[in-house]
Amino acid sequence: MDLNFTTEDQAFREEVRSFLRDHLPSEVRHKVLNGLPLERDDYLAWQHALHARGWGGPSWPAEFGGTGWTAVEQYIFDEACAEAGAPRLVPFGLKMVAPVIMAFGNKTQQERFLPPILAGTEWWCQGYSEPGAGSDLASVKTRAVRDGDHYVVNGQKTWTTLGQYADWIFCLVRTDADAKPQRGISFLLIDMKSPGITVRPIITMDGSHEVNEVWLEDVRVPVENLIGEENRGWTYAKFLLGHERTNIAGIGTAKRELARLKRIAASETRHGLPLLEDPLFSAEVARVEIELMALEITNLRVLSAEAENKAPGPEASILKIKGSEIQQRLLELMTEAIGPHALPFDRDAMTAGYQGDYPLDAYARTPTWQYLNLRKLTIYGGSNEIQRNIISQMILGL
């Protein structure tokens, strides 16, 4: 197993870095590198730039308009983007519903839905979680009843990330109330402009409007928007979750944030010395850096196995667990480094460039809102507790 990049891989990395230097909008770069919130237009501007270059679908096969890159090339691209301060690609269309449509959708669905996702002209959100059905998705209660050429959908979805921007939502709905839970679920694509859909914001403790609850009342959905077979949605949902958990690992992002942590700790002083020279604090930084290196090697092993057409086993769950925990730990250490300056947090003031008694460059690096926001990392995409159960079942047979 060779974990080193080839000469071709190194050349590709330089090509990506050159593109990023020339085409990543400076205002977007500034926001990402300084931990400032991103807006809808920031994400779309980056997707449009990638699409114009032919890189709009880094993980897509060429037959659907993607790059056709290998898993290693995708990894190099993601790492270079994170290093340069590019925003993450919004995953709901590109990395979640699109692979499902490619694998299980018919040709008409592929031709209708994939090009707008690639171009960034249609925004998607995910309709999985419900009150009482989070990690246990088999408990979804949103009903879809067949009525001629339509399904009539009633129910509620919650924690719908960026649903306020969405043009479409992909939903798990119950189409057979009498079947065993996993066998009575279907996968529907629903136009968010349909009559009967109401989006209500959920303001999280970091002050952001990132998630929502979505109500569906007698929403009529054409039968042609059913993916695959009726009552087989659980199969498609598991396929999608495999993509989501790998994406959550965020190794490139973690490496960028580790560098930011070191910059902050080098500028903050304790007893006249940079905090990074404090033995206890530097030991914690070293610990998380070692864990990140180990995670990266694990990811490279998974990529090497994929190159040999070996399906990953419990590694996807391992990447999700450790990746999310490392990202949280980095934000904890940043908050500790800034100390009391992390307390005067006001999201609106920070975004507006408030000066006050606190310089903008220092205020912008305050990770408080990120710290609060990323507490969810170990929950969504299948909580880390669930992932540990999966690992125990796959390795120990428990």
SULSUL-V136534 format. One record per pair of residues at least 24 apart in sequence whose C-alpha atoms are under 10 Angstrom apart, sorted by the first residue. I is the first residue (numbers start at 0). GAP is how many residues later the second one is. If there is no record, write none. Layout:
i->[I | I]
gap->[GAP | GAP]
This chain:
i->[0 | 0 | 0 | 0 | 0 | 1 | 1 | 1 | 2 | 2 | 2 | 2 | 2 | 2 | 2 | 3 | 3 | 4 | 4 | 4 | 4 | 7 | 8 | 8 | 8 | 9 | 9 | 11 | 11 | 11 | 12 | 12 | 12 | 12 | 12 | 12 | 13 | 13 | 13 | 14 | 15 | 15 | 15 | 15 | 15 | 15 | 15 | 16 | 16 | 16 | 16 | 16 | 16 | 18 | 18 | 18 | 18 | 19 | 19 | 19 | 19 | 19 | 19 | 19 | 19 | 20 | 22 | 22 | 22 | 23 | 23 | 23 | 23 | 23 | 23 | 23 | 24 | 24 | 24 | 25 | 25 | 27 | 27 | 27 | 28 | 28 | 28 | 28 | 28 | 29 | 29 | 29 | 29 | 30 | 30 | 30 | 30 | 30 | 30 | 31 | 31 | 31 | 31 | 31 | 31 | 31 | 32 | 32 | 32 | 32 | 32 | 32 | 32 | 32 | 32 | 32 | 32 | 33 | 33 | 33 | 33 | 33 | 33 | 33 | 33 | 33 | 33 | 34 | 34 | 34 | 34 | 34 | 34 | 34 | 34 | 34 | 34 | 34 | 35 | 35 | 35 | 35 | 35 | 35 | 35 | 35 | 35 | 35 | 36 | 36 | 36 | 36 | 36 | 36 | 36 | 36 | 37 | 37 | 39 | 39 | 39 | 39 | 39 | 41 | 41 | 42 | 42 | 42 | 42 | 42 | 42 | 43 | 43 | 43 | 43 | 43 | 43 | 43 | 43 | 44 | 45 | 45 | 45 | 45 | 45 | 46 | 46 | 46 | 46 | 46 | 46 | 46 | 46 | 46 | 47 | 47 | 47 | 47 | 48 | 48 | 49 | 49 | 49 | 50 | 50 | 50 | 51 | 53 | 53 | 54 | 55 | 55 | 55 | 55 | 55 | 55 | 56 | 56 | 56 | 56 | 56 | 56 | 56 | 57 | 57 | 57 | 57 | 58 | 58 | 58 | 59 | 59 | 59 | 59 | 59 | 59 | 60 | 60 | 62 | 63 | 63 | 63 | 63 | 63 | 63 | 63 | 64 | 64 | 64 | 65 | 65 | 69 | 69 | 69 | 70 | 70 | 70 | 70 | 70 | 70 | 71 | 71 | 71 | 71 | 71 | 71 | 72 | 73 | 74 | 74 | 74 | 74 | 74 | 75 | 76 | 77 | 77 | 77 | 77 | 78 | 78 | 78 | 78 | 78 | 78 | 78 | 79 | 79 | 79 | 80 | 80 | 80 | 81 | 81 | 81 | 81 | 81 | 81 | 81 | 81 | 82 | 82 | 82 | 82 | 82 | 82 | 82 | 83 | 84 | 84 | 85 | 86 | 87 | 87 | 89 | 89 | 89 | 89 | 89 | 90 | 90 | 90 | 90 | 90 | 90 | 90 | 91 | 91 | 91 | 91 | 91 | 91 | 91 | 91 | 91 | 91 | 91 | 91 | 92 | 92 | 92 | 92 | 92 | 92 | 92 | 92 | 92 | 92 | 92 | 93 | 93 | 93 | 93 | 94 | 94 | 94 | 94 | 95 | 95 | 95 | 95 | 95 | 95 | 95 | 95 | 95 | 95 | 95 | 95 | 96 | 96 | 96 | 96 | 96 | 96 | 96 | 96 | 96 | 96 | 96 | 96 | 97 | 97 | 98 | 98 | 98 | 98 | 99 | 99 | 99 | 99 | 99 | 99 | 99 | 99 | 100 | 100 | 100 | 100 | 102 | 102 | 102 | 102 | 103 | 103 | 103 | 103 | 104 | 104 | 104 | 104 | 104 | 105 | 105 | 105 | 105 | 107 | 108 | 108 | 108 | 108 | 108 | 112 | 112 | 120 | 121 | 121 | 121 | 121 | 122 | 122 | 122 | 122 | 122 | 122 | 122 | 122 | 123 | 123 | 123 | 123 | 123 | 123 | 123 | 123 | 123 | 123 | 123 | 123 | 123 | 124 | 124 | 124 | 124 | 124 | 124 | 124 | 124 | 124 | 124 | 124 | 124 | 124 | 125 | 125 | 125 | 125 | 125 | 125 | 125 | 125 | 125 | 125 | 125 | 125 | 125 | 125 | 126 | 126 | 126 | 126 | 126 | 126 | 126 | 126 | 126 | 126 | 126 | 126 | 126 | 126 | 126 | 126 | 126 | 126 | 126 | 127 | 127 | 127 | 127 | 127 | 127 | 127 | 127 | 127 | 127 | 127 | 127 | 128 | 128 | 128 | 128 | 128 | 128 | 128 | 128 | 128 | 129 | 129 | 129 | 129 | 129 | 129 | 129 | 129 | 129 | 130 | 130 | 130 | 130 | 130 | 131 | 132 | 132 | 133 | 133 | 133 | 133 | 133 | 133 | 133 | 134 | 134 | 134 | 134 | 134 | 134 | 134 | 134 | 135 | 135 | 136 | 136 | 136 | 136 | 136 | 136 | 136 | 136 | 137 | 137 | 137 | 137 | 137 | 137 | 137 | 137 | 137 | 138 | 138 | 138 | 138 | 139 | 139 | 139 | 139 | 139 | 139 | 139 | 140 | 140 | 140 | 140 | 140 | 140 | 140 | 141 | 141 | 141 | 141 | 141 | 141 | 141 | 141 | 142 | 142 | 142 | 142 | 142 | 142 | 142 | 142 | 142 | 142 | 143 | 143 | 143 | 143 | 143 | 143 | 143 | 143 | 143 | 143 | 143 | 143 | 143 | 144 | 144 | 144 | 144 | 144 | 144 | 145 | 145 | 145 | 145 | 145 | 146 | 146 | 146 | 146 | 147 | 147 | 148 | 148 | 148 | 148 | 148 | 149 | 149 | 149 | 149 | 149 | 149 | 149 | 149 | 150 | 150 | 150 | 150 | 150 | 150 | 150 | 150 | 150 | 150 | 150 | 151 | 151 | 151 | 151 | 151 | 151 | 151 | 151 | 152 | 152 | 152 | 152 | 152 | 152 | 152 | 152 | 152 | 152 | 152 | 153 | 153 | 153 | 153 | 153 | 153 | 153 | 153 | 154 | 154 | 154 | 154 | 154 | 154 | 154 | 155 | 155 | 155 | 155 | 155 | 155 | 155 | 156 | 156 | 156 | 156 | 156 | 156 | 157 | 157 | 157 | 157 | 157 | 157 | 157 | 157 | 157 | 158 | 158 | 158 | 158 | 158 | 158 | 158 | 158 | 159 | 159 | 159 | 159 | 159 | 159 | 159 | 159 | 159 | 160 | 160 | 160 | 160 | 160 | 160 | 160 | 161 | 161 | 161 | 161 | 161 | 162 | 162 | 162 | 162 | 162 | 162 | 162 | 162 | 162 | 162 | 163 | 163 | 163 | 163 | 163 | 163 | 163 | 163 | 163 | 163 | 163 | 164 | 164 | 165 | 165 | 165 | 166 | 166 | 166 | 166 | 167 | 167 | 167 | 168 | 169 | 169 | 169 | 170 | 170 | 170 | 171 | 171 | 171 | 171 | 172 | 172 | 172 | 173 | 173 | 173 | 174 | 174 | 174 | 174 | 175 | 175 | 178 | 180 | 180 | 181 | 181 | 181 | 181 | 181 | 182 | 182 | 182 | 182 | 182 | 182 | 183 | 183 | 183 | 183 | 183 | 184 | 184 | 184 | 184 | 184 | 184 | 184 | 184 | 184 | 185 | 185 | 185 | 185 | 185 | 185 | 185 | 185 | 185 | 185 | 185 | 185 | 186 | 186 | 186 | 186 | 186 | 186 | 186 | 186 | 186 | 186 | 186 | 186 | 186 | 187 | 187 | 187 | 187 | 187 | 187 | 187 | 187 | 187 | 187 | 188 | 188 | 188 | 188 | 188 | 188 | 188 | 189 | 189 | 189 | 189 | 189 | 189 | 190 | 190 | 190 | 190 | 190 | 191 | 191 | 193 | 193 | 193 | 193 | 194 | 194 | 195 | 203 | 203 | 204 | 204 | 204 | 205 | 205 | 205 | 205 | 205 | 205 | 205 | 205 | 205 | 205 | 206 | 206 | 206 | 206 | 206 | 206 | 206 | 207 | 207 | 207 | 207 | 209 | 239 | 240 | 240 | 241 | 241 | 241 | 241 | 242 | 242 | 243 | 243 | 243 | 243 | 243 | 244 | 244 | 244 | 244 | 244 | 244 | 244 | 244 | 244 | 244 | 244 | 244 | 245 | 245 | 245 | 245 | 245 | 245 | 245 | 245 | 245 | 245 | 246 | 246 | 246 | 246 | 246 | 247 | 247 | 247 | 247 | 247 | 247 | 247 | 247 | 247 | 247 | 247 | 247 | 248 | 248 | 248 | 248 | 248 | 248 | 248 | 248 | 248 | 248 | 248 | 248 | 248 | 248 | 248 | 248 | 249 | 249 | 249 | 249 | 249 | 249 | 249 | 249 | 250 | 250 | 250 | 250 | 250 | 250 | 250 | 250 | 250 | 250 | 250 | 251 | 251 | 252 | 252 | 253 | 253 | 253 | 253 | 253 | 253 | 253 | 253 | 253 | 253 | 253 | 254 | 254 | 254 | 254 | 254 | 254 | 256 | 256 | 256 | 256 | 257 | 257 | 257 | 257 | 257 | 257 | 257 | 257 | 257 | 257 | 257 | 258 | 258 | 259 | 259 | 259 | 259 | 260 | 260 | 260 | 260 | 260 | 260 | 260 | 260 | 260 | 260 | 260 | 261 | 261 | 261 | 262 | 263 | 263 | 263 | 263 | 263 | 263 | 263 | 263 | 264 | 264 | 264 | 264 | 264 | 265 | 266 | 266 | 267 | 267 | 267 | 268 | 268 | 269 | 274 | 274 | 275 | 280 | 280 | 280 | 283 | 283 | 283 | 284 | 284 | 284 | 284 | 287 | 287 | 287 | 287 | 287 | 287 | 288 | 288 | 290 | 290 | 290 | 290 | 291 | 291 | 291 | 291 | 293 | 294 | 294 | 294 | 294 | 295 | 312 | 312 | 312 | 313 | 313 | 313 | 313 | 313 | 313 | 313 | 313 | 314 | 315 | 315 | 316 | 316 | 316 | 316 | 316 | 316 | 316 | 316 | 316 | 316 | 317 | 317 | 317 | 317 | 317 | 318 | 319 | 319 | 319 | 319 | 319 | 319 | 319 | 320 | 320 | 320 | 320 | 320 | 320 | 320 | 320 | 320 | 320 | 321 | 321 | 322 | 322 | 323 | 323 | 323 | 323 | 323 | 323 | 323 | 323 | 324 | 324 | 324 | 324 | 324 | 326 | 326 | 326 | 326 | 326 | 327 | 327 | 327 | 327 | 327 | 327 | 327 | 327 | 327 | 328 | 328 | 329 | 329 | 330 | 330 | 330 | 330 | 330 | 330 | 330 | 330 | 330 | 331 | 331 | 331 | 331 | 331 | 332 | 332 | 333 | 333 | 333 | 333 | 333 | 334 | 334 | 334 | 334 | 334 | 334 | 335 | 336 | 337 | 337 | 337 | 337 | 337 | 337 | 338 | 340 | 340 | 341 | 341 | 341 | 341 | 342 | 343 | 344]
gap->[299 | 300 | 303 | 304 | 307 | 298 | 299 | 302 | 294 | 295 | 296 | 297 | 298 | 300 | 301 | 296 | 300 | 67 | 68 | 71 | 295 | 65 | 63 | 64 | 67 | 63 | 66 | 61 | 64 | 65 | 60 | 62 | 63 | 64 | 66 | 67 | 62 | 63 | 66 | 62 | 57 | 60 | 61 | 62 | 63 | 64 | 65 | 59 | 60 | 63 | 64 | 66 | 67 | 30 | 31 | 34 | 62 | 29 | 30 | 60 | 61 | 63 | 64 | 65 | 66 | 63 | 26 | 27 | 30 | 25 | 26 | 57 | 60 | 61 | 62 | 63 | 24 | 60 | 61 | 59 | 60 | 57 | 58 | 59 | 53 | 55 | 56 | 57 | 58 | 54 | 55 | 56 | 334 | 54 | 55 | 56 | 320 | 333 | 334 | 50 | 52 | 53 | 54 | 55 | 56 | 224 | 49 | 50 | 51 | 52 | 53 | 54 | 223 | 224 | 227 | 331 | 332 | 51 | 223 | 226 | 327 | 328 | 329 | 330 | 331 | 332 | 333 | 50 | 222 | 225 | 328 | 329 | 330 | 331 | 332 | 333 | 334 | 335 | 311 | 314 | 315 | 327 | 328 | 329 | 330 | 331 | 333 | 334 | 171 | 310 | 311 | 313 | 314 | 327 | 332 | 333 | 49 | 313 | 50 | 83 | 122 | 124 | 125 | 44 | 45 | 43 | 44 | 45 | 46 | 47 | 77 | 43 | 45 | 46 | 75 | 76 | 77 | 78 | 79 | 75 | 40 | 41 | 42 | 43 | 74 | 40 | 41 | 42 | 43 | 70 | 71 | 72 | 73 | 74 | 70 | 71 | 72 | 73 | 70 | 71 | 68 | 69 | 70 | 67 | 68 | 69 | 67 | 64 | 65 | 63 | 33 | 38 | 61 | 62 | 63 | 64 | 32 | 37 | 38 | 41 | 60 | 61 | 62 | 31 | 36 | 37 | 60 | 35 | 36 | 40 | 34 | 35 | 38 | 39 | 42 | 58 | 38 | 41 | 39 | 34 | 38 | 46 | 47 | 50 | 51 | 54 | 49 | 50 | 53 | 49 | 52 | 233 | 236 | 237 | 229 | 231 | 232 | 233 | 235 | 236 | 228 | 230 | 231 | 232 | 234 | 235 | 230 | 229 | 176 | 177 | 224 | 225 | 228 | 176 | 175 | 172 | 173 | 174 | 175 | 171 | 172 | 173 | 174 | 175 | 176 | 177 | 172 | 173 | 176 | 171 | 172 | 175 | 168 | 169 | 170 | 171 | 172 | 173 | 174 | 175 | 169 | 170 | 171 | 172 | 173 | 174 | 176 | 172 | 168 | 171 | 167 | 166 | 162 | 165 | 30 | 33 | 34 | 35 | 72 | 32 | 33 | 34 | 35 | 152 | 153 | 156 | 25 | 31 | 32 | 33 | 34 | 69 | 70 | 74 | 77 | 78 | 148 | 152 | 24 | 25 | 27 | 29 | 30 | 31 | 32 | 33 | 75 | 76 | 77 | 24 | 26 | 29 | 30 | 145 | 148 | 149 | 152 | 28 | 29 | 30 | 74 | 141 | 143 | 144 | 145 | 146 | 147 | 148 | 151 | 27 | 28 | 29 | 72 | 73 | 74 | 92 | 139 | 140 | 142 | 143 | 146 | 26 | 142 | 137 | 140 | 141 | 144 | 87 | 127 | 128 | 136 | 137 | 139 | 140 | 143 | 88 | 126 | 127 | 135 | 124 | 125 | 133 | 136 | 123 | 124 | 125 | 132 | 120 | 121 | 122 | 123 | 124 | 118 | 120 | 121 | 122 | 116 | 80 | 115 | 116 | 117 | 118 | 55 | 76 | 46 | 43 | 44 | 45 | 46 | 39 | 40 | 41 | 42 | 43 | 44 | 45 | 46 | 37 | 38 | 39 | 41 | 42 | 43 | 44 | 45 | 46 | 65 | 66 | 67 | 68 | 35 | 36 | 37 | 38 | 39 | 40 | 41 | 42 | 43 | 44 | 45 | 46 | 67 | 31 | 32 | 33 | 34 | 35 | 36 | 37 | 40 | 42 | 43 | 44 | 45 | 46 | 63 | 29 | 30 | 31 | 32 | 33 | 34 | 36 | 41 | 42 | 43 | 44 | 45 | 46 | 60 | 61 | 62 | 63 | 86 | 87 | 28 | 29 | 30 | 31 | 32 | 41 | 42 | 43 | 44 | 45 | 59 | 109 | 27 | 28 | 29 | 30 | 31 | 42 | 43 | 84 | 251 | 25 | 26 | 27 | 28 | 29 | 30 | 42 | 83 | 84 | 25 | 26 | 27 | 28 | 82 | 26 | 24 | 25 | 24 | 25 | 245 | 246 | 247 | 248 | 249 | 244 | 245 | 246 | 247 | 248 | 249 | 250 | 251 | 246 | 250 | 35 | 44 | 45 | 48 | 97 | 100 | 101 | 245 | 34 | 36 | 42 | 43 | 44 | 45 | 46 | 47 | 96 | 35 | 42 | 43 | 46 | 32 | 33 | 34 | 41 | 42 | 44 | 45 | 31 | 32 | 33 | 34 | 36 | 40 | 44 | 29 | 30 | 31 | 32 | 33 | 43 | 73 | 74 | 29 | 30 | 31 | 32 | 33 | 34 | 42 | 43 | 73 | 75 | 28 | 29 | 30 | 31 | 32 | 33 | 41 | 42 | 44 | 74 | 75 | 76 | 77 | 28 | 29 | 30 | 31 | 73 | 75 | 29 | 74 | 75 | 76 | 77 | 73 | 74 | 75 | 76 | 74 | 75 | 71 | 72 | 73 | 74 | 75 | 69 | 70 | 71 | 72 | 73 | 74 | 75 | 76 | 24 | 37 | 67 | 68 | 69 | 70 | 71 | 72 | 73 | 74 | 75 | 64 | 65 | 66 | 67 | 68 | 69 | 70 | 71 | 35 | 37 | 43 | 44 | 62 | 63 | 64 | 65 | 66 | 67 | 68 | 42 | 43 | 61 | 62 | 63 | 64 | 65 | 66 | 42 | 59 | 60 | 61 | 62 | 63 | 64 | 41 | 42 | 57 | 58 | 59 | 60 | 61 | 42 | 55 | 56 | 57 | 58 | 59 | 41 | 42 | 43 | 44 | 53 | 54 | 55 | 56 | 57 | 42 | 43 | 51 | 52 | 53 | 54 | 55 | 221 | 39 | 40 | 41 | 42 | 50 | 51 | 52 | 53 | 54 | 40 | 41 | 48 | 49 | 50 | 51 | 52 | 39 | 47 | 48 | 49 | 50 | 29 | 36 | 37 | 38 | 46 | 47 | 48 | 49 | 50 | 51 | 28 | 34 | 35 | 36 | 37 | 45 | 46 | 47 | 48 | 49 | 50 | 27 | 45 | 25 | 26 | 27 | 24 | 25 | 26 | 27 | 24 | 25 | 26 | 45 | 55 | 56 | 57 | 55 | 62 | 66 | 61 | 62 | 64 | 65 | 58 | 60 | 61 | 56 | 57 | 59 | 55 | 56 | 57 | 58 | 54 | 55 | 52 | 50 | 53 | 49 | 50 | 51 | 52 | 53 | 47 | 48 | 49 | 50 | 51 | 52 | 46 | 47 | 48 | 49 | 50 | 44 | 45 | 46 | 47 | 48 | 49 | 50 | 51 | 52 | 40 | 41 | 42 | 43 | 44 | 45 | 46 | 47 | 48 | 49 | 50 | 51 | 38 | 39 | 40 | 41 | 42 | 43 | 44 | 45 | 46 | 47 | 48 | 49 | 50 | 33 | 34 | 35 | 36 | 37 | 38 | 39 | 40 | 42 | 45 | 32 | 33 | 34 | 35 | 36 | 37 | 38 | 29 | 30 | 31 | 32 | 35 | 36 | 28 | 29 | 30 | 31 | 34 | 24 | 27 | 24 | 25 | 26 | 27 | 24 | 25 | 24 | 168 | 169 | 164 | 167 | 168 | 139 | 140 | 141 | 162 | 163 | 164 | 165 | 166 | 167 | 168 | 138 | 139 | 140 | 141 | 162 | 165 | 166 | 139 | 140 | 161 | 165 | 163 | 141 | 140 | 141 | 74 | 75 | 139 | 140 | 73 | 138 | 72 | 76 | 136 | 137 | 138 | 71 | 72 | 73 | 74 | 75 | 76 | 78 | 79 | 135 | 136 | 137 | 142 | 53 | 69 | 70 | 71 | 72 | 73 | 74 | 75 | 77 | 135 | 69 | 72 | 73 | 76 | 134 | 68 | 71 | 72 | 73 | 74 | 75 | 76 | 79 | 129 | 130 | 132 | 133 | 46 | 47 | 50 | 67 | 68 | 69 | 70 | 71 | 72 | 73 | 74 | 75 | 76 | 77 | 78 | 128 | 46 | 69 | 70 | 72 | 73 | 74 | 76 | 77 | 41 | 42 | 44 | 45 | 48 | 68 | 71 | 72 | 73 | 75 | 76 | 40 | 44 | 70 | 74 | 34 | 35 | 38 | 69 | 70 | 72 | 73 | 74 | 75 | 76 | 77 | 34 | 37 | 38 | 41 | 72 | 75 | 70 | 73 | 74 | 77 | 27 | 30 | 31 | 34 | 68 | 69 | 71 | 72 | 73 | 75 | 76 | 30 | 71 | 70 | 71 | 74 | 105 | 24 | 69 | 70 | 71 | 72 | 73 | 74 | 76 | 77 | 104 | 106 | 71 | 72 | 75 | 71 | 69 | 70 | 71 | 73 | 74 | 98 | 101 | 102 | 68 | 69 | 71 | 72 | 73 | 71 | 70 | 71 | 69 | 70 | 71 | 68 | 69 | 67 | 62 | 63 | 61 | 52 | 55 | 56 | 45 | 46 | 49 | 44 | 45 | 48 | 49 | 37 | 38 | 39 | 41 | 42 | 45 | 37 | 41 | 31 | 32 | 34 | 35 | 30 | 31 | 34 | 35 | 28 | 24 | 27 | 28 | 31 | 27 | 78 | 81 | 82 | 73 | 74 | 76 | 77 | 78 | 79 | 80 | 81 | 76 | 71 | 75 | 64 | 65 | 66 | 67 | 69 | 70 | 71 | 72 | 73 | 74 | 66 | 69 | 70 | 72 | 73 | 68 | 57 | 58 | 61 | 62 | 63 | 64 | 67 | 56 | 57 | 58 | 61 | 62 | 63 | 64 | 65 | 66 | 67 | 56 | 62 | 54 | 55 | 50 | 51 | 52 | 53 | 54 | 55 | 56 | 60 | 49 | 50 | 52 | 53 | 59 | 44 | 47 | 48 | 50 | 51 | 42 | 43 | 44 | 45 | 46 | 47 | 48 | 49 | 50 | 42 | 45 | 37 | 41 | 35 | 36 | 37 | 38 | 39 | 40 | 41 | 43 | 44 | 35 | 36 | 38 | 39 | 40 | 34 | 38 | 31 | 32 | 33 | 34 | 37 | 30 | 31 | 32 | 33 | 35 | 36 | 31 | 29 | 24 | 25 | 27 | 28 | 29 | 30 | 27 | 25 | 27 | 24 | 25 | 26 | 27 | 25 | 24 | 24]
